[in-house]
Amino acid sequence: MATRLSNLFLRTLREDPVDAEVASHKLLVRAGYIRRAAPGIYTWLPLGLKVLSKVENIVREEMNAIGAQEVHFPALLPREPYETTNRWDEYGDNLFRLKDRKGTDMLLAPTHEEMFTLLVKDLYSSYKDLPVTLYQIQTKYRDEARPRAGLLRGREFVMKDSYSFDIDDAGLEEAYLAHRAAYQRIFERLGLDIVIVQAQSGAMGGSRSEEFLHPTAIGEDTFVRSAGGYAANVEAVTTVVPDPVDASNTPVAQVFETPDSPTIETLVDQSNKLYPREGRDWAAADTLKNVIVAVIDPAGERHMVAIGLPGDRAVDMARVEVNIGALLGIGGEVEVEAATEEDLKNFPQLVKGYIGPGLTLDAPLLGKESTTGIPYFLDPRVVDGSDWITGANEHGKHVYYLVAGRDFTADGVVEACEVREGDMAPDGSGPLEAARGIEMGHIFQLGSKYAEALGLKVLDNNGKLQTVTMGSYGVGVTRALAAIAEGNHDEKGLIWPRHLAPADVHVVITGKGEEIFSYGDELVAELEAAGLEVMVDDRPKASPGVKFGDAELLGVPTIVVIGRGYKDGVLELKDRRSGEARNIQVATAVDEVIAEVRG
């Protein structure tokens, strides 16, 4: 049945929503595909569901093609499985928690690893049952602190998540590569350019992880790549570590007066003014900046951590967040922020602007075994033998020639520095360049994390119980739709790729009189009989200007106008993407429209 605007549940808007920041958000709301229900939560209207179902079907077809089988779990789940895997606490504030009328803890699922694992445990017990891959296309919930950009970062969203179950790592690798290839086909069919980047597993856990990023200026993820083929999310980039330095000729560390030098810039200026050296000037890269951060665990407890890094670098809090938890033995996702004045009141030994690790190995001020007890981690560039200018923990004083390994040590190394363009790729493939992207998919080799926690074991061919190994694979379905809209629009409205549009043809009847509307019905019927999806603007009281504006806003790729030329046997055929229009004869209109649609 044709979609008739005369009775379609639709109201288009001429103005952008006040809360909309990006084009996809503005246009999907204005064109009547979605409506805001609450921050980060949207109602899907008839046209939106048409496009969404086409996106889902592409995902479904590619999952079925690799032998995955579709199931469907509830979104409302009990607490117990998530408590068993520690994710009830580890998810922190991102998890929607609630109680039923009996006081039983429940949750709205952000992901379904636990439920898939328990389902396979319930039904399978032998290695002969494996491998198996299950998937669902389901609504997920995450209590985003700052939902933004419409469907790109919401609190309720549709995701395809699939899980592979294998008896060994070889099977997991095969399933992982099958999903990787399937994702490439999905995004190619959706018309989305994708860069596959190395990524961190985060709270998901596992040994290997890759993200599928769609490059765009509005993306929230920063990634880097080299001309030689390396690509990674900045959170997953590893630093090229310099060789250790021979410090046998480095002078003994000395404390010097450096008045009014609490910043790296003022320290460098004072050093060159008061203590110039031969050969070259002091630079920010000669200084060791020690930054105190607060690591907030899922329970809300604050842990002070010191990070030492070259003074010409800044701390990237996102990189710290994904790397620091494991070093501190904290499970789950953590938040990291700069330590506050209140935090530092507990450590009077540390002087703001002049913080340093201490002058000797015998009297450290930073580190788990130091007088402050603050764990201390160094950037990988701070190698043994390298010497630094750093704080002496006294106002207006810094220590010069403090040598790593000789005069101070740390509790470990952490990837915490910003990644900059021009840094070398860790695989030696050349300098890095930065770009932004939207995460469209993520695949993980989970290994035995969830199977071990939930007791998913099967009998192997020797009759012994063996823990199953798992993979987890996600695609953001509603996010993909938004990304497609983001890349397919102009100043007038949406321009859907033909295979995803809510209709193949948008017939616009702009003339008056029963005859022209009767012909419109005939044309629509013939186009439908030929197998085309048709949208027809048959609103009797809407002006031609409104109808033309809505046709461009709604974004159907082919527009047929039945207007003033009809009395002369002429219609207008317009291509929405190029804007090109031409006249066609009524007598051959059906054939010409079909040829236009089918190329």
N, C-alpha and C positions, 0 to 999 in steps of 0.2 A: 504493500500500500504506500502510495506517495505520502510524503510528509507535507501537510498543508498548513501554511502559516495562518490561515483563517481560523484554525482550531488548535494549533500547536500551543502547548504550555510554554510561552516565551514572551519575555519583555526585554527588548534591547535598550541599552543606555547610551546617551550621547556624551556623557561626561565620564572621566575615569573615576573609579572608587577612590575615596580620599586615603585609604590605607594601602593602596597598591603602589609598589615600588618598581616592578619590572613589567615588561611588555606582556608576557604571558598572563600574569595576574590581571592586569588591566583589561586585556582583550577577552579572556575567557569569561570574566564577569560581565563585561559590557555586551558581549555577544550572546549571553544567556546560556552558557554551557555549565556554569557553576554559580552558586550563591553562597556567600559567607553565612555560616551559622553561629560561629564563635571564633575567636582568634585561633588560626591554624586548623579550623574545622570547616568543611565545605559540604553543601548539599549538591548532589549531581542531578542536573536537569536532563530532559529527554535527549537533546542534541549532544550533551556531554557524554551521556551513557553510550550513545551510538559510537562515538570515537573511541571511548574507553574500551568497549567490547572488541573493537578491531585491534587495538594494541594488545589486549589480553589474548586474543586468538593467535596472534603471531607468536607470542611467548609460549602459549600452550602447544602450538604445532611443533615448535623447535624442541620443547621438552619431551613431547611424545616421540619425536624422531630419534632421540638418544635412548629410548626405552624407559623413560621415567613414567611413573604411574601417578595419576592425580588423586588426591584425597582432600578432605576439608575438615579442619579442626574448628572448634569454637574459639571465639576471641576471649571469652570470659573463662578464666582458668583458676584452679586451686593454687594455694600458696606452696603446698608441700614439695612438689617437684623442683620448683625454683629455689626453695630453701635447701634442698639436698645438694644442689650444684652451687650454692652460695650466691646465686644471682638475685635472690630476693633482697639481699643487702647491697650487693655489688652494683646493682643498677642505680642505686641512690635515688635522687629526686626525679630521674627520667621515667621511673616506673609508676604507672597509674595503679594505686592500691585502693581497695575498698573492702567493706564487710557486708555480708548478707544479713538477713534479719535475725539470724541465730548468732551473729558475732563471728562467723567464720571468715578468715582472711581470704580474699580473692584478688585477682589482678586482671588487667587488660593486657593481653600479650604484646610485647614489643617484638619478640621472635618466638619460634616454637621448637627450639632444639630439644628441650626436655620432653615435649609431648610426642614428637616423632620417635625419639629414642624409646620411650615407654611403649609406644604402639608396636614397634618392631620386637621389643622384648616380650610383649604379650603374645605375639603370634608366631615368632620364629625361635627355633632352638638349635638348629643344626647348620653347619657350614654349607650343607647342600641347598639351604634356602637362599644363600647369598651368591652373588651380589644382588642388591635391590636398591633402586633409587625412587624415592617418593617426593612428590611436590604438591604445593597448593598455591592458589592465588587468593589471598586473604587480606582482610583489613587489619592493620597493625596500629598500635597506639604507643606514643612516647610523649611524655610531658615536657616538651621542649620549653626551655626557659624563654627563648625569643623566637617564636614562630614568625616566619617572614617569607616574602616572595611567593605568596599564594601556595600553590601545590608543591613548590620546590622544597619547602621546609615547613611541614605541617605537624600537627599533633595526632591526626588520624590520616592514614594513607594506605593505599593498596600496594602490596608487595607480592612478588612470586618468590617463595623460598622453597628450596629443594635440599634434600639430604641423601647422601649416598652411604651405604652400609656394606663394608667389605671385610673379608677375613684377614687380609694382610695389606701392607703398605703398597705393594705392587698394584693391587686392585684399586686402592684409593687414588693412586697416581693416574690410573686409567680413567676413573670416574672424573677426576679433577680436569684432565685434559679434554674429556668429552664435553664437560660443561663449558670450559673455556672456548672451545670451538663453537658450541651452540650459542653462546653469548655474542660471539663475533657475528654470527649469522642473524641473530635477533636484531642487533643494532644496525646492521647493514640494511635489513628489511625495513626498519623504522626510519631509515635515512639519517641516522645520527652518527657523526664522526666520533670515533672513540680512540683514546690512547690507553693502552693497558700498562699500568704502573705497579711497581712493587709497593706493598702497603704493610702497615702494622695490623696485627690481629686484634689488638685491644682487648675488651672484655670477652670477646668470642673465644679467644685462646687459639691454639693450634700452631703448626710449624711453618706453614706457607700461606701467603695471602696476597691477592692481587685485586686492584680496583680497576674498574672500567670507567674512565673519566671522559666526559664530553667537553672539549675545550670551548670556553665561552668567557667573556669578560665579566659576567655576573656570577661566575662560579664561586663557591665558598671554599673549595679545595685548591691549594697551591701545589703544583707539581713541577718537577724539573725534568729536562731531557737533554740528551747530548746528540750531536750529529752522528755519533757512532752507534746509536740505538738504545742507550740506557734511558730508562724512564722510571720515576718513582715519585710517590707522594713525598712532600718535604719531611713529613714525620718519619718516613722510613729510610731517608738518605743516611748513609754512613760516611763518616769523615775519612778522607785520605790522611792517614797518620804519618807525620814526619818521622824520620829516623831519630833515635836517641842522640843526644849531643854530648861530646866530650867536654866536660866542665873542669878538667884538671887545671886549666889556666884562668878560670873565672875567679875574680877577686872574692874575698870573704864578704858575706852580706854585711851591709852597713846601714844604719838609720841616719837619714839626713832631714834637716828642717825643710819643709815644703809648705810655707804659709799660704793660706787661702787656696787650697788645691783639692777640694772635695770631689771634683769631677775629673774624668779622664782628660778632657780638653785643658782644664786649668793645670792639671798635673804635668802634662806634656809641656805646656808653656813655661811653667816654673822650672822644670828639669833642664830645658834648653837655656833658660836664662841664668840659673844658679849653678848648674853642673854640666856645662857643655862637654861634649866628648869629641874626640878626633874621628874622622872618617865619615860620620853622618849624624844628623840630628836624631834626638829621641823622637819616637813616634808612638801612636796609640797601641800599635802592635807589640811594643816593648813592655807594656803594662799588663798586669794581671788584675782583672776586675773580679771582685768577690761579691756575688749577689745573694742575698738571703731571700728565700721564697717560702711561702706557706703551702704545704701540700695538704689538701683537705680530703680525707678518706670518705668512703661511702656513708659512714656513720656521722660525719660532720666534724670529726676531730682534726685539729690543725697540727701538723708536724713541720717543724722548722728544718730547712735544708739549705746548705750553702753550696753555691756553684761557682767554681773558679774558671774564668775564660779570658782569652786575650781581650784587651781593652778596646780593640777596633771592631769587636763583634758585639751583637746584642743577643740577649736570651730570647729564644722562641718558646713561649709558654706552652704552645700546642705540642711541640717536640718533647718538652719536659713531661707533659701530662702522659704521653704514651710510653715514656721510657722509665720514669722514676718509680712507679708503683712497685715493679718487680724488685728494684734495688733496695727498697725499704721493706719488702715483704708484705706489701698491702695488696689484697686481692680486689679485683674490680676496677672500675673507672675512678680516677681521682681528678680533682680540680687543682689547679696551681695558680697562685696569684702572688704578687709582691708582698713581702712581709710588711705589716703595718707598724706604726710607732708603738702601738700597744704590745705587739708581738716582741719587739726589740727591747722593751722595758725589762724583760726577764733576763737579758744578757748585757749587763752593764759593762762587761769587758770589751764589747764591740762598739767602736766609735763610728757612727754613720759618716760615710764619705772617706773613711780611713781604715776600712776593715781589711784584715789580712789573716793568713793562716797561722801566723806566729813566726818567731825569728829562728827557732831551732827545733830539731826533732824532739828534744827533751821537754819542750814547753809549748806544745801546739795549742792554739786557741780555736781551731776548727777541726772537726772530726768526731767520730763516735767516742773515742777515748780521750778527747781533749777536755779542757776545763769547762767549756760550754756544753759539750756533749752533742753539738749540732753536727749531724752527718755532713760530710764534705765530699763533693764529687767534682772532678775536673773534666774540662773539655779535652777530647783526644789530642788536640794540638799541644797541650801542655805536657810534653814528653820529658822523661828523665834527662837531666843535664841542661835543660833550657833555663835561662835566667831571666828574672823579671823585676820590674819595679812594682811594688804593691804596698798596701796599707800597713802601717806599723801599729795600728790600734791606739794611736794617740793623735789628738788634734794637731794638724799642721805638720805631721811627720809621715814619711814613707821610707820603706826599706828598699835598697838598691842591691842588685846582684843576688837576689834570693833564688836559689837553684832548686828546681824540682828534683826530688829524690835525695838530694844532699841536705837541704835545709827544711824541707817540708814534704809531707806525703798526704794522700787522701784515702778515702774509703773505697774509691772506685772511680770509674770513668762513666760519664753520661753524655749522650747526644743531646745537647741543649742549645747550641748556637743556631742562630738564623742561617739558612742556606742562601747563598748569594749567587747571582749570575756571575759566571766566570770561575766559580769553584770547579775543581776537577771531579769528574764522575768517578765513583769508587771502582768501577771496572776498567778504568784507563781509557775510556772511549772518547775522551775529550772534555772540553769545558761545558758547564751546564748553562742552560737558559731556562728561565722561569715562565710559567703560564698558569692560568686559572681554569678550573673546570668544575663541572657538576658530576658528582658520583652517581652513575647510573646502575652500576652493579658491583658486587663484591663476592669473591670466592675464597674459601678457606679450606685448608686441610686441617680439620679439627683433631685428627688422631683419636686418641682414646679418652679425651677429657670427659665428655658427657657419658659415654658408654661405661667408663670406670665408675663414675659417680652414681649412676643409676643402675648398675649391675647388668648391663647388656652383654651377656656372654653366650656363646654357642659352643657346641661340641665340635671339635675338629676331626680330621680323618683318623686320628688316633684315639678318639673317644675322650679327649681332655678338653676341659673348658678353656675357651680362649676369648679374650675381650675383643669385641668388634671395633674396627677403625672406621671413622666417619669423616665425611666432608659436608660442608655447608655452603650454599650458593644462593645469593639473593639478587633480584632485579627490582628496582623501584618502578612499578607500573604507572602509577599516577604521576610520578616525577618524570617518567619518560614522556608522557603526554604533554606535560608542561614544557619540557625541553624542546619537543617538536614544535609547539606553538611559539616558543621563544625564537626559534630559527626560521619560522615560516610566517612572516607577517610583513606588512608595510604600514604606512601612516594611516591607511584607511581601514585596516582590519586584518583578520587572519587569512592565511593562504594555505589550506591543508594540502599535504601530498595526496594525490588522487586516491590511493588505496586505503587511506585512513579517514578521508572526509566523510561527513555524515550523509552525503549523497554524491552521486556522480554528476548530476546536473541540477542547477537551480533555475527553474523556469519563472520568469518575472512577467506578470501580466499587468501592463500599465495603461492599457486603453480602457475605454468605457463601452458599456453595452453588453447585452446578453450574448451576442454573436462571438465577440472576442474571448469571453470567458468560456463559451462552449468549445471554441477551437482549442483553447488552452487545455481543457479536459481531454480532448481527443489526442493532442500531442503527448500529454503526460501518459495516457493509456498506451500509446504506441511505443513510447520509450520504455515503459515498464515491461511491456510484452517482449521487448528486445533484451530484457535482462538488466536494465539500468536501474539504479536507485535514484529516485527523483524527489526533489523538493520543489514545491510550487508556491509562489507568493500570490495567492488568490484573494487577498484581503480586499473587500470591495471599497472600503472607505480610506485606505491608506494612499497618500499621494505618491506620484512617481518618484519624487526625490527621496522620500522615506524608504521606498522599496529598493531603489538603487543603493542607498546608503547601507541598508541591512544586507543586501546581497554581497557587498564588498566586506562588510564587517563579519558575516558568518563564514566566509572563506571557502565555499564550494568551488572547485577548480574551473568548472565550465558554467557559464551563465547564458541563458537564452532569453532574450527580451521580445515579448509580443507587445508591440506598441503601435505608434501611429503608422508605421510602414505596413502594417498587416493588411490594410485595405488595398494596398498595391501588391500584395503577395510577397512581402519581404519581412524577414525577422532579423534580429541582430544576434550574432554568436560572439561571445566574448571570452577570452582566456584570462582568468583572474590573476594568474601569476605575472604574465607579461604585460597585461593591460591591452593587448591587441584586440581589436574588434573588427568584424566584417559582416557584411550582409549576406544572408542566405535566402533561398527561395522557399516559400511555404511548401511547394510541391516536393522538394527534396530535403526538407528540414530534418526528418527522422534519420535519413542515411548520413547526412552531414554531421549531425550531432553524435551519432554512434561512432563515426570515423574519428571525430575529435576526441572522444572519450577513450577510445581503444587504440588510438595512435596509429 
